[in-house]
Amino acid sequence: TTRYTGLIERYRDRLPVGADTRVISLGEGNTPLIRLENIPRLLGRSIELYAKYEGLNPTGSFKDRGMTMAVTRAVEEGSRAIICASTGNTSAAAAAYAARAGITAFVLIPDGKIAMGKLAQAMMYGSAVIQIKGNFDDGMRLVKEVAGEAPVTIVNSINPYRLQGQKTAAFEIVDELGRAPDYHCLPVGNAGNITAHWIGYSEYACGGRDCVTESCTFCNGDCRFVSGGPVSASRPKMVGYQAGGAAPFVRGHMVDHPETVATAIRIGHPQSWDQAWQVSRESGGWFDECSDEEILAAQKMLTEHEGIFCEPASATSLAGALRDIRNGKIPEGSTVVLTLTGNGLKDPDTAIAQCTQKPLTIEAELDSVKRAILDVL
Ligand code: F0G
């Protein structure tokens, strides 16, 4: 047996690293693809529904996939400091991988608008936390401006190595299912992740010199990845769901004052705008929106009925999929993968606030405990 040492080692031949590259890893990737058992039954639909539980990455979100790659390359190129704007997860990942590499991380976060667990992470990992009186989009603008004037490497998803790392989630799914799913549903904020997944699926569908994928838009008959044969001659329809108050892809234009309980995707000016539209077009997928109520209900449904605790933004993929399965847009017989982007423990405040069943407080005696049990059963 070989020890699992992270996604760069596992997919080294498909990632931009050299033989001598010092890899900065915390063992990210290799997350469980959990087949949902109860929700399809509750829906009364015969559908193969899987959750890719990215909340089990080292810092609790999919951002670790991109960060291992971005920090590995930043260190290789001699950078001593990285910077990002974040709604909380990118900053947690940046802070952790910078600590691992022994370099400095600067993180810009919207004042008062990130989940408590994520703030705790950025502080504990020892990054320089800069709260701005503005939202994520303001932070993103500032990071791009300051990177031209200070010796810092941007590790937001406009850094191409981020998407290279994140594409490995698609590899893992195809490796495990033996083929690509029919639909891949995921929450969309800055739109890096939907773009990264499409790169991954496309690379696997492309056979390089022997490419058999009809009108392959990835290699155009000239693929860089000539080593492998066609692993999967199919790609999923990519379905991106947004929170209603922060849904530029549904509106068809940028949104200036994004608002949603799912703070991770409280973004109005996505950086990968053109790329995500291209993904949607090429894959035959679509964008849609979910209300905050639908998002929280889906989050509760996953915990109560499947035992999977994801953060609100992540539950957007289930919230949207529920609707599209019910209305038949995602037909019976389909295989569907939902990305659960972050761990539920990141945002305890929102979780506790939405639980109507509050903890019971009783005397520390046998009779009271017995009564409490019999009241429930
Ligand atoms: N889900 C979670 C939990 C996220 O943290 C993010 C993005 C997304 C979904 C959306 O992914 O931006 O690639 O479309 N979070 C970024 C951050 C913006 O700063 O942590 P995307």
Boltz pocket constraint, residues with backbone or C-beta under 6 A from the ligand:
constraints:
  - pocket:
      binder: B
      contacts: [[A, 61], [A, 63], [A, 85], [A, 86], [A, 87], [A, 88], [A, 89], [A, 90], [A, 91], [A, 157], [A, 187], [A, 188], [A, 189], [A, 190], [A, 191], [A, 192], [A, 193], [A, 194], [A, 264], [A, 265], [A, 311], [A, 313], [A, 314], [A, 341], [A, 342]]
      max_distance: 6.0
